[in-house]
């Protein structure tokens, strides 16, 4: 997620929520699943399609492209959009209000109830079709809906075409997706030839001058500064909490006052550059002047957005930038937004696989460590085949806690995997042999559980700070001094885990940390 420079004080609006994504499971041309009375989302799509004359598969493909069929429990996206169909209420896009007017549904229901939300999405699509003059015969032709789908994106020009193209890719390839509730939603693959009309001429075809593999779609001049006041010395990894097309559109909006140099698409790793490397994008506050920002389409709480094509494409870009600007390929110079000084963001979050990413970049997953060998600015997922300083830290912690991980050599082999599994089983964790956020938290917090509060210092505070860094997915200074920043992190952790948020680390907070919560 980008952040404006410190000088900007206007509240940040945000990118439109998730529009494009890779197919969860593509099976060529799966048979269309009939509406099952026990399957509420399938029934909702059928009901909404019938009421508003929108092809059911088109409606499902739009919903999948918007949110991967995850309504996020009625919580708003950064664009203030809601539900599976991402009905939006912000100054640039009023699809929620439009849906309420067209359906008679209450805004509260459109936000929180999946059936109402899908009905609202169908109503908005039908409204766009009517404005475009599509009659009953046109509406029966799924290819004729392309301009209406583009308008549904809330964008225009190249970003709208990118959005609509992705929806039609889902229609062409077919979908066999599973919702967060375990319901299967299928869309039959078919030949498509969308009627693009004037949008055919808006598809971006200009290539980047800095990275020839990328498209070039410039951000609005109000959203970045020409030139730089410092030498480029780092790459910052972001997650959009929204979509590829929506991010591109937002960075072109002069009211945004945010931008990033590059945006990477989830489904295929396509890259669009929006700010020249030599100019200062507004993405990481105090680090803007010396950093290159790369946005990745998706949500930090859903690892399915972080696809193999995205990792590989982004890593190739980062390696190229590091080579071009003499940036060391380590975790002290390739960092997450959460690790940039003066930032309060949490992206890319605990689901971003730093070890894999750094291996693809051709660099080291280490960097940013203190002499103790256990303190890192972030804790990446470690698994069989991982190497580096963080694997060595895992091995050291396991050996200290009575698990036979073997020599702490920084190589995650069978002995380390067995030790991790045994440790997980002994502490009520899923014994999968993979060191993710929960296992890191339990390992790092293990030890004496003396009560700590602001003003405390010493090794116990360091253990606490390391564990907080691992579980919160954002850097906490690991200096052994329990100051105001540590108190804030403790309270945030306590609140998110349903504990008394008093900023004091007593038995309950230690117990939660040592259980990997």
MISE-347342 format. One record per residue (C-alpha): z, x, y; residue in one letter. Coordinates in steps of 0.1 Angstrom, whole numbers, padded with zeros to 4 digits, always signed. Each point is the difference from the previous one (the first is absolute). Layout:
BEGIN
ZXYA
...
//
This chain:
BEGIN
+0000+0000+0000X
-0009+0015+0034X
+0024+0001+0029X
-0008+0003+0036X
+0010+0030+0021X
+0035-0001+0014X
-0014-0007+0035X
-0012-0034-0011X
+0026-0028+0002X
-0020-0031-0007X
+0009-0016-0034X
-0024+0010-0027X
-0021-0027-0014X
-0013+0010-0034X
-0029+0002-0023X
-0012-0031-0018X
+0015-0002-0034X
-0016+0010-0033X
-0037-0009-0001X
-0016+0023-0025X
+0013+0014-0033X
-0011+0013-0033X
-0002-0025-0029X
+0032+0000-0021X
-0020-0003-0032X
-0037-0004+0000X
-0015-0013-0032X
-0036-0003+0010X
-0006-0038-0001X
+0032-0016-0013X
-0001-0037-0009X
+0014-0021+0028X
+0035-0011-0008X
+0003-0038+0000X
+0028-0014+0022X
+0031-0002-0022X
+0027-0025+0010X
+0025+0028-0006X
-0018+0023+0024X
+0009-0010+0035X
-0022+0025+0019X
-0031-0009-0021X
+0007-0037+0007X
+0005+0007+0037X
-0034+0018+0002X
-0017-0029-0018X
+0016-0026+0021X
-0008+0017+0033X
-0036+0007-0010X
-0005-0036-0009X
+0015-0014+0031X
-0019+0022+0025X
-0032+0007-0019X
+0005+0037-0003X
-0011+0018-0032X
+0031+0006-0020X
-0010+0036-0009X
-0007+0008+0036X
+0034-0013+0010X
+0017+0021-0027X
-0020+0031+0009X
+0010-0003+0037X
+0037-0005-0010X
-0002+0031-0023X
-0016+0020+0027X
+0026-0010+0025X
+0032+0005-0020X
-0008+0006-0036X
+0014-0035-0005X
+0035+0011+0011X
+0016-0023+0026X
+0028+0025+0007X
+0026-0028-0004X
-0011-0015+0033X
+0007+0031+0020X
-0025+0009+0028X
-0024+0029-0001X
-0002+0024+0030X
-0026-0023+0014X
+0024-0030-0003X
-0021-0014-0028X
+0014-0020-0029X
-0006-0009-0036X
-0026+0007-0026X
-0028-0010+0024X
+0016+0020+0029X
+0000-0027+0026X
+0006+0018+0033X
+0018-0009+0032X
-0006+0026+0027X
-0018+0002+0034X
-0032+0012-0017X
+0000-0023-0030X
+0014-0036-0003X
-0011-0009-0035X
+0035-0013-0008X
-0001-0025+0029X
-0036-0009-0009X
+0010-0007-0035X
+0029-0022+0011X
-0024-0021+0022X
-0026-0003-0027X
+0024-0009-0029X
+0029-0018+0017X
+0023+0024-0018X
+0031+0013+0018X
-0002+0036+0011X
+0032+0007-0020X
-0017-0012-0032X
-0031+0019+0007X
+0020+0032+0004X
+0023-0004-0031X
-0016-0024-0025X
-0029+0016-0020X
-0017-0033-0007X
+0000-0009+0037X
-0011+0035+0010X
-0030-0001-0023X
-0009-0035+0013X
+0002+0014+0035X
-0022+0029-0008X
-0026-0023-0015X
+0001-0022+0031X
-0005+0030+0023X
-0030+0012-0020X
-0015-0035+0000X
+0005-0002+0038X
-0019+0032+0005X
-0028-0013-0024X
-0003-0032+0021X
-0002+0020+0032X
-0028+0020-0015X
-0018-0032-0009X
+0002+0003-0038X
-0009-0034-0015X
+0010-0011-0035X
-0030+0017-0016X
+0008+0033+0018X
+0037-0003-0011X
-0011-0002-0036X
-0016+0034+0003X
+0028+0026-0001X
-0023+0026+0017X
-0002-0023+0031X
+0037+0005+0007X
-0003+0036+0010X
+0002-0006+0038X
+0030-0023-0005X
+0018+0026-0021X
-0007+0026+0027X
+0016-0023+0026X
+0030-0006-0022X
+0008+0037+0004X
+0009-0006+0036X
-0022+0029+0010X
-0036+0004+0010X
-0028+0025-0002X
+0002+0028-0026X
+0036-0007-0010X
-0009-0037-0008X
-0030+0012-0020X
+0021+0025-0020X
+0025-0029-0008X
-0027-0024-0011X
-0018+0026-0021X
+0033+0007-0019X
+0005-0037-0008X
-0035-0002-0013X
+0005+0031-0021X
+0029-0018-0016X
-0023-0030-0007X
-0027+0023-0014X
+0023+0020-0023X
+0024-0027-0009X
+0038+0000+0000X
+0027-0003-0026X
+0031+0004+0021X
+0036-0007-0007X
+0023-0014+0027X
+0035+0013+0007X
+0012-0030-0020X
-0021+0009-0030X
-0027-0026+0004X
-0035+0010-0008X
-0027-0007+0026X
-0036+0005-0012X
-0033+0000+0019X
-0033+0001-0018X
-0023+0029+0009X
-0035-0011+0011X
-0030+0013+0018X
+0005-0003+0038X
-0024+0003+0029X
+0020-0011+0031X
-0017-0014+0030X
+0012+0025+0025X
-0022-0010+0030X
+0009+0019+0031X
+0029+0017-0018X
-0025+0021-0020X
-0007+0020+0032X
+0037+0007+0007X
+0008+0020-0032X
+0011+0035+0010X
-0026+0027-0009X
+0010+0028+0024X
+0016+0029-0017X
+0030+0020+0012X
-0007+0032+0019X
+0033+0016-0012X
-0001-0011-0037X
-0036-0009-0011X
+0012-0021-0030X
+0016-0025+0024X
-0014-0028+0020X
+0005+0001+0038X
+0013-0031+0018X
+0017+0011+0033X
+0034-0013+0011X
+0003-0016+0034X
+0005+0028+0027X
+0033-0017+0009X
+0014+0008-0034X
-0002+0038+0000X
+0000+0029+0025X
-0030+0023+0005X
+0008+0036-0010X
+0033+0015-0013X
+0030+0017+0016X
+0009+0019-0032X
-0018+0017-0029X
-0006-0021-0032X
+0027+0011-0026X
+0006-0030-0022X
-0015-0030-0018X
+0021-0033+0000X
-0004-0025-0028X
+0003-0037+0010X
-0002-0034-0017X
-0015-0028+0020X
+0022-0029-0011X
-0033-0018+0003X
-0036+0004-0007X
-0028+0025+0004X
-0023-0024+0020X
+0030-0014+0020X
+0012+0035+0009X
-0035+0010+0012X
-0001-0032+0021X
+0034+0005+0014X
-0007+0036+0011X
-0030-0013+0018X
+0021-0026+0019X
+0010+0015+0035X
+0034-0018-0001X
+0010+0018-0032X
+0010+0034+0016X
+0001+0014-0036X
-0026+0018-0021X
-0005+0026-0027X
-0027+0026-0006X
-0010-0013-0034X
+0004-0032-0021X
-0004+0000-0038X
-0009-0031-0021X
+0019-0008-0032X
-0028-0013-0022X
-0024+0029+0002X
+0014+0027+0023X
-0025-0007+0028X
+0011+0018+0032X
-0006-0010+0036X
+0008+0024+0028X
+0010-0016+0032X
+0013+0028+0022X
-0015+0035+0002X
+0021+0028-0014X
+0000+0016+0035X
+0016-0031+0016X
+0035-0013-0002X
+0004-0031-0021X
+0031-0022+0006X
+0016-0001-0034X
+0032+0020-0002X
+0017+0002+0033X
+0012+0035+0008X
-0023+0015-0027X
-0032-0015+0014X
-0010+0031+0020X
+0000+0023-0031X
-0008-0023-0029X
-0030-0017-0017X
+0008-0035-0012X
-0014-0016-0032X
+0006-0037-0006X
-0001-0014-0035X
-0007-0036-0007X
+0029-0018-0017X
+0037-0009+0000X
+0028+0025-0006X
+0018-0023-0025X
-0031-0005-0022X
-0012+0031-0018X
-0032-0017-0013X
-0016+0006+0034X
+0002+0038-0006X
-0030+0003-0023X
-0016+0031-0016X
-0031-0002+0023X
+0023-0002+0031X
+0021+0030-0011X
-0030+0021-0008X
-0019-0009+0031X
+0029+0005+0023X
+0010+0033-0017X
-0035+0013+0004X
+0002-0009+0037X
+0034+0017+0004X
-0012+0031-0018X
-0030+0002+0023X
+0021-0004+0032X
+0025+0026-0012X
-0027+0025-0007X
-0018-0008+0033X
+0032+0003+0022X
+0019+0026-0021X
+0028-0024-0009X
+0021+0011-0029X
-0004-0023-0030X
+0037-0007-0005X
+0025-0028+0006X
+0012+0016+0031X
-0034-0005+0016X
-0013-0031-0019X
+0026-0026+0007X
+0007-0037+0000X
+0004-0021+0031X
+0036-0003-0009X
+0004+0037+0002X
-0015+0005+0034X
+0027+0008+0027X
+0011-0029+0021X
-0015-0027-0022X
+0017-0031-0015X
-0027-0009-0025X
+0003+0001-0038X
-0036+0006-0011X
-0014+0011-0023X
+0031-0010-0019X
+0014+0007-0034X
-0031-0012-0019X
-0022+0027+0015X
-0005+0027-0027X
+0004+0032+0020X
-0001+0023-0030X
-0034-0014-0011X
-0013-0001+0036X
+0009+0037+0006X
-0015+0010-0033X
-0032-0017+0010X
+0001+0017+0034X
+0004+0033-0018X
+0033+0008+0017X
+0037+0002-0008X
+0023-0030-0004X
+0027+0022+0014X
+0007+0009+0036X
+0027-0012+0024X
+0028+0010-0024X
+0033+0016+0009X
+0014+0030-0018X
+0019-0022-0024X
-0032-0010-0018X
+0011-0037+0000X
-0007-0012+0035X
-0034-0013+0009X
-0014-0021+0028X
-0011-0025-0027X
+0003-0003-0038X
-0033-0005-0018X
-0005-0016-0034X
+0002+0027-0027X
-0014-0005-0035X
-0013+0019-0030X
-0025+0026+0013X
+0016+0002+0035X
+0008+0035+0013X
+0017+0015+0030X
+0033+0002+0019X
+0009-0036-0005X
-0004+0002-0038X
+0023+0031+0001X
+0025-0021+0020X
-0001-0028-0027X
+0006+0026-0027X
+0029+0015+0019X
+0016-0034+0005X
-0004-0010-0036X
+0014+0032-0014X
+0030-0003+0024X
+0006-0035-0014X
+0000+0010-0036X
-0036-0008-0009X
-0020+0028-0017X
-0030+0003+0022X
-0006+0036-0009X
-0007+0028+0024X
-0004-0012+0036X
-0036+0014+0003X
-0016-0028+0020X
-0022-0012-0028X
+0005-0035-0013X
-0005+0003-0037X
+0013-0018-0031X
+0036+0013+0003X
+0003-0012+0036X
-0015-0034-0009X
+0024-0004-0029X
+0030+0010+0022X
-0012-0025+0027X
-0002-0028-0025X
+0034+0008-0015X
+0015+0001+0035X
-0016-0034+0009X
+0012-0016-0032X
+0035+0012+0007X
+0000-0014+0035X
-0016-0034-0006X
-0034+0009+0014X
-0033-0006-0016X
-0004+0029-0024X
-0037+0007+0008X
+0004+0038+0005X
-0013-0003+0036X
+0021+0010+0030X
-0007-0026+0026X
+0022-0012+0029X
+0027-0015-0022X
+0004+0030-0022X
-0001+0024+0029X
+0027-0020+0017X
+0023+0000-0030X
-0005+0038-0006X
+0005+0010+0036X
+0031-0021+0005X
+0018+0010-0032X
+0033+0016+0005X
+0034-0007+0016X
+0002-0034+0017X
+0025+0009+0028X
-0002-0025+0030X
-0022+0014+0028X
-0004-0012+0036X
-0013+0012+0033X
+0015+0034+0008X
+0001+0012-0036X
-0018+0031-0010X
-0007+0022-0031X
-0018-0001-0033X
+0009-0037-0006X
-0018-0010+0032X
-0030+0020-0011X
-0001-0019-0033X
+0002-0032+0019X
-0028+0010+0024X
-0023+0010-0028X
+0006-0032-0019X
-0006-0021+0031X
-0033+0019+0006X
-0011-0008-0035X
+0010-0037-0001X
-0011-0010+0035X
-0033+0019-0002X
+0006+0015+0035X
+0014+0033+0010X
+0037+0003+0008X
+0010+0034+0014X
+0017+0019-0029X
+0024+0022+0020X
+0033-0009-0015X
+0013-0016+0032X
+0007-0038+0000X
-0012-0009+0034X
-0013-0032+0017X
-0034+0003-0017X
+0016+0002-0035X
+0022-0030+0009X
-0031-0020+0010X
-0017+0010-0033X
+0031-0010-0020X
+0002-0034+0017X
-0037-0006-0006X
+0005+0008-0037X
+0031-0022-0002X
-0017-0029+0016X
-0031+0002-0022X
+0022+0001-0032X
+0023-0028+0010X
+0030+0022+0006X
+0025-0001+0029X
-0019+0017+0028X
+0028+0020+0015X
-0016+0034+0000X
+0028+0013-0022X
-0009+0014-0035X
+0027-0012-0022X
+0001-0008-0038X
-0025-0029+0002X
-0026+0019+0019X
+0004+0031-0022X
-0002-0022-0031X
-0033-0016+0012X
-0015+0034+0008X
+0010+0015-0033X
-0015-0030-0018X
-0033+0007+0017X
+0000-0031+0021X
//
